[in-house]
Amino acid sequence: MGSVLVLAPLAAAYGLPFTELERFLDINQLQRLPEGRLILFLMQAGVALFAFILSSIIFLKIFEQKNLNSLNTNPSLNLWVVGLTAVITIVVMPFSSLLIEWNAQLKFPAFMAEFEKWASQKEETLKGLTLYLTNFQSVGEFLLGLLVVAVIPAIGEELLFRGLVQRKLSEFINVHLAIWLTGIIFSAIHLQFYGFVPRMLLGVLFGYFYFWSGNLWLAIIGHFVNNAFTLSVIYFSNLNKIKVNIESQEAMPMSMVMVSVGLTLVLLYIFPKNNPAVKPLEN
């Protein structure tokens, strides 16, 4: 529905019949249009709004007869909690880079040769799409990218995966198992299997933010910080303000990785134990 509502007026604007909407799904054709990046951003926003946010709200209203506030058993937040969430999300990145390098070099067994071929092709397609979308030419495009790639996914994906899937699973199975299973589903839905493990662990981290605090906004904040930080690095790299090879999948220096692991473990201990504003949910 989101795709149709976005693509239909675009097709009309370009004089295309409704049956040729798939033209807007071809990145090679979109790159020839001056508005190609804007069209892709609009499509991503439309799909995310329908698939994640609207569907979650409808599920809550119709099947549970609840509102969004019901997802927060502990509605209170303060700057200490928000800041700690943001710091953990950034501090864990060097460790994530080690997992990214390992996962990118993963080889599948022979009987999964067809899957490996498909996964590799999918990875290259999505990598090309990401590079195209993040080739920001102005501050306006960067801000639009933050909205579509950071704000909307942070709200929508956390609402669906942590607010609904994780919460519903925890009603039937152990909450820790629910967090990890939700992380697996969250990563799999992105269809990028050469980044499956680091993305899964990010989902698990966001799941524990929610579980430990009882407030979905902390998972949303963590998700937003992760995406926004990455986009900001890409943007300033495009401006030659910093030197970063955004296509590189090499891990950061091992010294940084070890510091990252140590600090992350300390902060994850502090988060639920020593913060008076955080009240862990019951199992």
Summary of the structure (lengths in Angstrom):
residues: 283
radius of gyration: 19.9
end to end distance: 36.9
largest distance: 60.7
contacts: 834
relative contact order: 0.14
helix: 76%
strand: 0%
